[in-house]
Amino acid sequence: MDQGLETSLAREIGRLQPTQDGWTSEVLAARLGRLANALGPWMLGTGEAPPELAQTLSCRFPDQDLIWNETGAFAFATLSPRDGQVRQEVPLAEAQERLGELLTPGGLTLQAVKVVELSSSGESGSALLRLEWVHSQRTAQAIAQVRLTLTGNGQALGVTGIELLELQLARRLGQGPLMADLGVDWIHDLATRDQLGRSLGELRQSLDTRLGLGLLGHHGLALGDIDRDGLEDIYVCQPGGMPNLLLMRDGEGHFHDRAQELGVDFCDPSRSALLLDFDGDGWQDLVLAAGAELLFFKREPRGPFTLKLRAGAGHLTSLAAADFDGDGDLDVFACGYLSPYEGQQVPLPYEDARNGAANFLFANEGGFIFRDVTEGVGLALDNQRFTFAASFWDYDEDGDQDLLVVNDFGANQLWRNDGGRFVEVAEALGVQDISAGMGCSLGDVNGDGHEDLFVSNMFSSAGRRVAAQEQFRQGVPNPDRQVFLRHAQGNSLFLGQAGAPFVEVPGAGGAQMGRWAWGGILCDLDLDGKRDLYVPAGFVTGPQADDL
């Protein structure tokens, strides 16, 4: 297929093929992926045994009873082998029967598989697989981590052992799914419905990309009670060339777009917004990251928004606000990001990039006067990161607002507020979390009275496999190699200790694998008084529609 190509281009294309670039582990991973897609139905008892399975398998299964725990709207069960449990030689049919007994919720079908880890040496090796099954009505789910013992390679691949490392089961209590996708049916205006019902792909075909329609669609929204009727309204940021929306909720649960009427239907590419009372008059104002500026609007009581200030701020992703200086009004922190996916900047070095865009802190001095104080408060130090999100947070519980900054392509930053000046303490407190940081959320997950931190990161099974291979970055010290493994491990959870170093929870307490996670949110979904997690995930869709 590369006939007629220049030699250099043909060589580069060849580097994308595992069979040509020396990464034989990825050739084996592709084969194991196909095996896993047959293994999933077989484990349920609904499919034939893959030909790679030996007739007698060396197996290890959990030996404790399956106990379901009910909480709120869900029931959960988790199984893992006890220490010291020995392997058993089990006929193939018996292995299938025992696995099927553990996958108890009926109506499950295989949803996704991942080859998470892979090691091979000569004619033997092992692989760690993650398999997920779901019910067709989304009322039950099962997730298993399975280690396979392998023999041979290439076309002669065989499986002689199965070890069930962990099994997580969940089912909905009551009828129907806990949540349902209403699409845009709750929007009253037909034109607005049509606009929001279109995919990013459709928009890219109809809008000039010079207007600011990015490949990834980083366009946020803000919630606030604009008209003080006790109902939350939504301000929606849009790509360049499309007007931003202000969806006002009526008493019947419908939303109406009033952005044009209230003067905030900007068509500049908009990335983030906040609805907050900046002047203390009881009405929520608006700050908007649009184009290369921050726009500050005052909400006139029962009237439109009035633009009060335009502040230059470069390439922004998201905003955070708090009273960092204790003067009684809200200040604004703006996160800067240059997108490598849109040709803006190549992160260097990849594992801890420091050639990104600047962040800004604007101090509120009253009367809609906001002053850039980034340098004066100490935040200009190491300020060329790829920042996706930030949160003000009194992590040390001393009464002032500290600042967490979550960065893509590298370490996060935790800035301690010392009387209005900031000192970076992330490494000392154990929350650098070098990874592909996308978002953060705060909440007391263990009920000890201290806020804990959840960070949304990228999980990459391919990254975990490749970075673990001996040929990866040969000659580089092992600690530096481990940084790349951390980049691909997924989400992180840190327990707050009232100013003492944080305690990282292994495997993020079960939430580490969140796919390509974005802004995960700690919230109480089933109203049982405990913090749950909702983690949006996905990237540009590839050939496998379910592999996001």
SVG drawing of the C-alpha trace seen along z (x, -y; Angstrom):
<svg xmlns="http://www.w3.org/2000/svg" viewBox="-45 -50 67 82">
<polyline fill="none" stroke="black" stroke-width="0.4" points="0.0,0.0 3.0,-2.2 4.0,-2.0 5.0,-5.3 5.6,-6.9 8.9,-8.6 11.2,-6.4 11.1,-8.6 7.2,-8.7 7.0,-4.9 9.4,-4.5 7.2,-6.7 4.0,-4.8 5.8,-1.6 6.5,-2.8 2.7,-2.8 2.6,1.0 3.7,3.2 4.8,5.9 7.3,3.5 8.6,1.4 9.9,4.0 7.1,3.9 6.3,7.5 4.4,7.2 1.7,5.2 1.3,7.9 0.6,10.3 -1.7,7.8 -3.8,7.6 -4.1,11.4 -5.0,11.4 -7.7,8.8 -9.4,11.1 -9.1,13.9 -10.6,11.9 -13.7,11.0 -14.3,14.8 -13.4,15.4 -16.0,13.0 -19.1,14.9 -17.5,18.2 -17.1,17.1 -20.8,16.3 -21.7,19.7 -23.1,18.2 -20.2,18.9 -17.9,21.6 -14.5,22.0 -11.8,20.2 -9.5,22.7 -6.5,21.2 -7.8,22.6 -6.2,25.9 -8.6,28.8 -7.3,28.7 -6.6,25.3 -4.6,24.3 -7.2,22.0 -7.5,19.8 -10.9,18.6 -12.2,16.6 -13.3,19.2 -15.4,16.9 -19.2,16.6 -20.7,13.9 -22.3,11.4 -24.3,8.5 -24.4,5.2 -27.2,2.8 -26.8,-0.9 -29.2,-3.5 -30.3,-2.5 -27.6,0.1 -26.4,3.5 -22.7,4.3 -20.5,7.4 -16.7,7.7 -14.6,10.9 -10.8,11.3 -8.8,14.4 -7.6,14.9 -3.9,14.9 -2.2,18.3 -5.0,19.8 -3.5,22.5 -4.1,23.2 -6.2,26.1 -6.1,28.2 -9.7,27.9 -11.3,29.4 -12.3,26.8 -16.1,27.3 -15.8,27.1 -13.8,23.8 -16.6,22.4 -19.3,23.5 -17.5,22.0 -16.9,18.7 -20.6,18.6 -21.7,19.1 -19.8,16.0 -21.2,13.7 -24.7,13.9 -26.7,11.0 -28.7,12.4 -28.9,10.9 -25.2,9.7 -23.4,9.3 -19.7,8.5 -19.2,4.7 -15.5,4.2 -12.1,5.8 -8.6,4.4 -5.2,6.0 -3.8,4.1 -0.4,5.8 1.6,8.2 4.9,10.1 6.5,12.8 9.8,14.6 10.4,17.2 7.6,19.7 5.8,18.5 4.3,15.4 1.2,13.9 -1.4,11.2 -3.7,9.2 -7.1,8.6 -10.0,6.4 -13.4,7.6 -16.7,5.7 -20.2,7.0 -23.4,5.0 -27.1,5.7 -29.0,4.6 -31.1,2.2 -28.1,0.9 -29.4,2.3 -26.4,4.6 -22.7,4.6 -19.8,7.0 -16.0,6.2 -13.3,8.8 -9.6,8.7 -8.2,12.0 -4.6,13.1 -3.9,15.7 -0.9,18.0 0.4,18.2 2.4,20.6 3.8,20.2 3.5,17.1 2.1,15.8 -0.2,18.3 0.7,21.0 -0.6,19.0 -2.2,21.1 -3.7,20.5 -2.9,22.9 -4.0,21.0 -6.7,18.6 -6.5,16.6 -9.5,14.4 -7.8,11.6 -10.9,9.5 -14.6,9.4 -16.9,6.4 -20.6,6.8 -23.3,4.1 -27.0,4.1 -29.8,1.6 -32.4,2.0 -35.9,1.4 -37.2,1.1 -35.3,-0.5 -32.0,-2.3 -31.0,-4.9 -30.6,-7.5 -31.9,-7.9 -30.7,-10.1 -33.3,-12.6 -31.3,-14.1 -32.5,-17.7 -36.2,-17.0 -36.1,-19.4 -35.3,-22.4 -38.4,-24.2 -37.0,-26.0 -36.9,-23.8 -34.0,-25.7 -31.9,-25.3 -32.8,-21.6 -31.5,-21.2 -28.3,-23.1 -27.4,-21.1 -28.5,-17.8 -25.8,-17.9 -22.5,-16.0 -19.1,-17.6 -18.5,-15.9 -21.6,-17.5 -20.6,-20.9 -17.1,-20.6 -18.5,-20.0 -20.7,-23.1 -18.6,-25.7 -15.4,-27.4 -12.7,-26.0 -11.1,-29.5 -14.0,-30.6 -12.7,-28.4 -14.3,-25.0 -11.7,-22.8 -11.3,-19.1 -12.0,-18.1 -14.9,-20.6 -13.7,-21.9 -16.7,-24.1 -18.0,-24.3 -21.1,-25.5 -22.1,-27.2 -25.1,-26.8 -26.8,-29.6 -30.1,-31.0 -30.2,-34.0 -33.7,-35.3 -33.7,-34.3 -36.8,-32.0 -35.1,-29.1 -34.5,-27.2 -31.0,-26.6 -30.4,-28.0 -27.6,-27.0 -25.2,-29.1 -23.7,-27.1 -20.4,-28.0 -20.3,-27.3 -17.7,-26.9 -16.8,-29.9 -19.5,-31.0 -22.3,-29.8 -24.0,-31.9 -23.7,-31.0 -26.9,-30.0 -28.6,-31.0 -31.1,-28.3 -33.6,-29.7 -35.8,-27.1 -39.5,-27.6 -41.7,-26.1 -42.7,-23.2 -39.1,-21.9 -38.5,-23.3 -35.6,-25.6 -35.8,-28.6 -32.8,-30.3 -32.7,-34.0 -29.1,-34.7 -29.9,-37.2 -32.5,-39.0 -30.1,-39.4 -27.1,-40.3 -24.8,-37.3 -25.2,-35.5 -21.5,-35.8 -20.2,-34.0 -16.6,-34.1 -15.1,-30.6 -16.0,-30.2 -14.3,-27.7 -15.6,-28.4 -17.9,-30.5 -18.9,-31.2 -22.2,-32.6 -21.4,-34.3 -22.2,-37.5 -19.1,-39.6 -20.4,-42.9 -22.5,-41.7 -25.8,-43.0 -27.6,-39.6 -27.7,-39.0 -25.5,-36.6 -23.0,-38.1 -21.1,-36.3 -17.4,-35.9 -16.7,-34.3 -13.5,-33.0 -14.1,-33.9 -11.5,-34.1 -8.3,-35.3 -10.1,-37.4 -11.9,-37.2 -15.2,-39.1 -16.8,-40.3 -20.6,-41.1 -22.7,-42.7 -26.3,-41.5 -28.6,-44.5 -31.4,-43.7 -34.2,-42.1 -32.4,-43.4 -29.8,-42.4 -26.1,-41.7 -23.7,-44.7 -20.1,-44.2 -17.9,-45.9 -14.4,-44.6 -12.3,-42.9 -9.1,-41.4 -6.5,-39.7 -5.7,-36.2 -4.6,-34.1 -5.6,-30.4 -7.9,-29.4 -9.7,-26.2 -11.5,-26.7 -12.1,-29.1 -12.3,-28.9 -13.3,-31.6 -12.9,-32.2 -12.0,-35.1 -8.3,-34.3 -7.3,-37.6 -10.1,-37.7 -11.5,-41.1 -15.1,-39.8 -15.4,-39.5 -14.7,-36.8 -11.5,-36.6 -11.0,-34.6 -8.3,-32.1 -8.0,-31.4 -6.4,-28.2 -4.2,-28.4 -3.8,-25.5 -2.2,-25.1 -3.7,-22.1 -1.2,-19.8 -4.1,-18.2 -4.8,-21.4 -1.1,-22.2 -0.7,-24.9 2.3,-23.4 4.1,-20.1 4.5,-19.4 8.2,-19.2 9.2,-17.2 6.2,-15.0 6.2,-13.5 6.4,-16.9 5.9,-19.6 6.8,-23.2 6.2,-25.0 2.5,-25.5 0.3,-28.6 0.2,-31.0 -2.4,-30.9 -3.8,-34.1 -5.2,-35.2 -7.4,-38.3 -8.1,-40.1 -11.5,-41.7 -11.0,-45.2 -14.7,-46.2 -16.8,-48.0 -15.9,-45.4 -12.3,-46.3 -10.2,-43.1 -6.4,-43.3 -3.9,-40.7 -2.0,-39.8 -0.4,-36.5 3.2,-37.6 2.6,-39.6 1.2,-36.6 3.8,-34.1 1.8,-32.2 4.1,-33.2 6.6,-30.6 6.6,-27.5 3.6,-29.0 3.9,-27.5 2.0,-24.3 -0.8,-22.7 -3.6,-23.4 -7.0,-21.9 -8.6,-22.7 -8.2,-24.3 -10.1,-24.4 -9.7,-26.7 -9.6,-24.6 -8.6,-25.1 -6.7,-21.8 -4.8,-22.7 -8.0,-24.0 -6.3,-27.3 -9.2,-29.5 -7.9,-30.8 -8.2,-29.5 -5.4,-27.4 -5.3,-26.5 -5.0,-23.2 -3.9,-23.3 -4.4,-20.2 -2.0,-19.9 -2.0,-17.7 1.4,-16.2 2.9,-16.4 2.8,-17.2 -0.1,-19.0 0.5,-21.9 -0.9,-22.7 -0.4,-26.3 -0.6,-27.0 -2.0,-30.4 0.2,-32.2 -1.6,-35.4 -2.4,-36.2 0.9,-34.8 1.2,-31.3 3.8,-28.7 3.9,-25.4 3.8,-22.3 2.4,-19.5 5.6,-17.4 6.0,-17.8 2.4,-16.7 2.3,-13.9 -0.2,-15.2 2.0,-15.9 0.3,-13.0 2.4,-13.2 -0.1,-12.1 -2.5,-13.4 -4.5,-15.5 -7.9,-16.5 -10.0,-17.6 -10.5,-17.5 -13.3,-17.2 -13.4,-17.6 -15.4,-15.8 -15.2,-13.8 -15.2,-10.3 -14.3,-8.4 -16.4,-10.4 -13.5,-11.7 -14.5,-15.4 -11.6,-16.3 -12.1,-17.0 -10.4,-14.5 -9.3,-14.9 -10.2,-13.0 -8.2,-13.7 -9.4,-12.7 -6.5,-11.3 -6.1,-9.3 -6.1,-5.5 -4.3,-3.8 -3.9,0.0 -1.6,-0.4 0.5,-2.9 0.8,-0.6 1.9,2.3 4.4,0.3 6.0,-1.6 6.5,1.6 8.6,3.2 12.4,3.5 13.0,1.8 11.0,-1.3 13.4,-4.2 16.4,-2.0 19.2,-3.6 16.9,-5.8 17.0,-5.4 14.1,-3.3 12.5,-6.1 12.1,-8.1 10.6,-5.2 8.1,-4.8 6.9,-8.3 5.6,-7.1 3.8,-4.2 2.2,-6.7 1.0,-8.7 -1.1,-5.8 -2.4,-4.4 -5.7,-6.4 -7.6,-8.3 -6.2,-9.2 -7.7,-9.6 -6.0,-11.3 -7.3,-11.5 -7.0,-14.8 -5.2,-15.0 -5.8,-18.6 -2.5,-19.9 -0.4,-16.8 0.8,-14.8 -2.1,-13.2 -2.6,-9.5 -3.0,-8.1 -5.7,-5.3 -4.4,-2.3 -6.2,-1.9 -8.2,-5.1 -10.5,-3.0 -11.7,-1.1 -12.1,-4.2 -8.7,-4.2 -9.8,-2.8 -12.1,-5.6 -11.0,-5.3 -10.0,-8.7 -11.5,-10.6 -12.3,-14.2 -13.9,-16.2 -15.0,-13.5 -17.5,-14.8 -17.9,-13.6 -21.6,-13.7 -24.3,-11.7 -26.2,-10.1 -28.5,-7.9 -29.0,-10.2 -27.6,-7.8 -25.3,-10.4 -22.1,-9.0 -20.1,-10.5 -20.4,-8.7 -18.4,-9.4 -19.6,-10.4 -16.7,-10.4 -17.3,-11.6 -14.9,-9.8 -14.0,-9.5 -11.8,-10.8 -11.9,-10.9 -13.8,-7.7 -11.6,-5.1 -12.4,-2.0 -13.9,-0.3 -16.9,-2.3 -16.9,-0.9 -13.2,-1.6 -13.2,-5.1"/>
</svg>
